[in-house]
Amino acid sequence: MTWLEPGARAHYWEAHVAGHVATPGSAVPANAEGLTYHVSTWKSATGERLTMLSEMC
């Protein structure tokens, strides 16, 4: 698991993830590395919003 600072998150998203996030019932093309992504969000016990980006092969 890698924690990214806000500026790095935006760059990573645009460079690797944009256009490759799968949603239930819809297929998306893999990126140049053969990956698609799944985004999970939830709230912590203290109310913070947490987001996890999973690479899928």
ZARO-92534 format. One line per 2 residues: number of its first residue (from 0); their letters; for each residue x, y, z of N, C-alpha, C. Coordinates in Angstrom, 2 decimals, m for minus. Layout:
N
NUM) a) X Y Z X Y Z X Y Z | ...;
end
This chain:
57
0) mt) 0.85 m1.16 0.00 0.00 0.00 0.00 0.90 1.23 0.00 | 0.56 2.20 m0.83 1.35 3.42 m0.94 0.46 4.62 m0.65;
2) wl) 0.92 5.49 0.25 0.20 6.73 0.56 0.78 7.83 m0.29 | m0.07 8.54 m1.02 0.40 9.62 m1.89 m0.06 10.97 m1.36;
4) ep) 0.83 11.95 m1.45 0.49 13.32 m1.11 m0.47 13.86 m2.17 | m1.25 14.91 m1.84 m2.25 15.41 m2.79 m1.73 15.70 m4.20;
6) ga) m0.60 16.34 m4.33 m0.06 16.63 m5.66 0.31 15.37 m6.42 | 0.86 14.41 m5.72 1.24 13.15 m6.34 0.00 12.35 m6.75;
8) ra) m1.07 12.45 m5.96 m2.32 11.73 m6.29 m2.85 12.19 m7.64 | m2.91 13.51 m7.84 m3.45 14.04 m9.09 m2.60 13.57 m10.28;
10) hy) m1.30 13.63 m10.13 m0.41 13.20 m11.22 m0.57 11.72 m11.49 | m0.61 10.89 m10.45 m0.75 9.44 m10.62 m2.07 9.12 m11.32;
12) we) m3.15 9.79 m10.88 m4.47 9.55 m11.46 m4.44 9.83 m12.97 | m3.94 11.01 m13.35 m3.93 11.38 m14.76 m3.01 10.46 m15.58;
14) ah) m1.88 10.09 m15.00 m0.90 9.30 m15.75 m1.27 7.83 m15.87 | m1.99 7.26 m14.90 m2.21 5.82 m14.88 m3.67 5.38 m14.83;
16) va) m4.51 6.12 m14.13 m5.83 5.62 m13.77 m6.96 6.16 m14.63 | m6.91 7.43 m14.99 m8.02 8.07 m15.71 m8.44 7.24 m16.92;
18) gh) m9.73 6.92 m16.98 m10.28 6.14 m18.08 m10.18 4.64 m17.90 | m9.64 4.20 m16.76 m9.45 2.76 m16.54 m10.08 2.27 m15.24;
20) va) m11.05 3.03 m14.69 m11.72 2.64 m13.45 m12.97 1.84 m13.79 | m12.99 0.59 m13.34 m14.13 m0.29 m13.59 m15.25 0.01 m12.60;
22) tp) m16.47 m0.05 m13.09 m17.64 0.08 m12.23 m18.45 m1.20 m12.39 | m19.28 m1.53 m11.42 m20.05 m2.78 m11.52 m20.84 m2.83 m12.84;
24) gs) m20.63 m3.90 m13.56 m21.37 m4.09 m14.80 m20.82 m3.43 m16.03 | m19.69 m2.71 m15.90 m19.13 m2.08 m17.10 m17.64 m2.37 m17.20;
26) av) m17.26 m2.82 m18.36 m15.84 m3.11 m18.61 m15.15 m1.85 m19.11 | m13.91 m1.70 m18.76 m13.11 m0.57 m19.25 m11.81 m1.13 m19.81;
28) pa) m11.18 m0.40 m20.73 m9.92 m0.89 m21.28 m8.80 m0.81 m20.25 | m7.88 m1.74 m20.33 m6.71 m1.72 m19.45 m5.77 m0.59 m19.89;
30) na) m4.95 m0.11 m18.96 m3.96 0.91 m19.31 m2.76 0.25 m19.98 | m1.72 1.00 m20.26 m0.54 0.47 m20.96 0.14 m0.66 m20.19;
32) eg) m0.06 m0.71 m18.89 0.54 m1.75 m18.06 m0.38 m2.96 m17.88 | m1.54 m2.95 m18.57 m2.47 m4.07 m18.50 m3.36 m4.06 m17.26;
34) lt) m3.50 m2.90 m16.61 m4.27 m2.81 m15.37 m5.55 m2.01 m15.54 | m6.55 m2.40 m14.78 m7.72 m1.56 m14.55 m7.76 m1.31 m13.05;
36) yh) m8.68 m0.45 m12.60 m8.69 m0.05 m11.20 m10.09 m0.14 m10.61 | m10.15 m0.37 m9.33 m11.39 m0.35 m8.57 m11.20 0.64 m7.43;
38) vs) m12.19 1.51 m7.22 m12.11 2.51 m6.16 m13.08 2.13 m5.05 | m12.58 2.06 m3.82 m13.41 1.79 m2.64 m13.32 2.99 m1.71;
40) tw) m14.44 3.42 m1.15 m14.44 4.52 m0.19 m15.24 4.11 1.04 | m14.85 4.64 2.18 m15.56 4.42 3.43 m15.14 5.49 4.42;
42) ks) m15.78 5.53 5.58 m15.43 6.49 6.63 m14.80 5.74 7.79 | m13.77 6.36 8.38 m13.11 5.77 9.54 m13.99 5.98 10.77;
44) at) m13.58 5.38 11.86 m14.33 5.52 13.12 m14.37 6.97 13.59 | m13.40 7.79 13.14 m13.37 9.20 13.53 m14.01 10.11 12.48;
46) ge) m14.62 9.50 11.44 m15.34 10.29 10.44 m14.53 10.72 9.24 | m13.25 10.32 9.16 m12.44 10.68 8.00 m12.85 9.84 6.80;
48) rl) m12.88 10.44 5.63 m13.19 9.70 4.41 m11.92 9.05 3.92 | m11.98 7.75 3.69 m10.82 6.99 3.22 m11.13 6.46 1.82;
50) tm) m10.13 6.47 0.97 m10.28 5.98 m0.40 m9.15 5.02 m0.70 | m9.51 3.86 m1.26 m8.49 2.89 m1.65 m8.63 2.64 m3.14;
52) ls) m7.53 2.71 m3.84 m7.47 2.44 m5.27 m6.79 1.09 m5.43 | m7.50 0.11 m5.98 m6.95 m1.23 m6.16 m6.60 m1.47 m7.62;
54) em) m5.38 m1.93 m7.87 m5.00 m2.32 m9.23 m5.53 m3.72 m9.48 | m6.17 m3.91 m10.63 m6.72 m5.20 m11.00 m6.05 m5.67 m12.28;
56) c) m5.66 m6.92 m12.35 m5.05 m7.47 m13.57 m6.11 m8.16 m14.39;
end
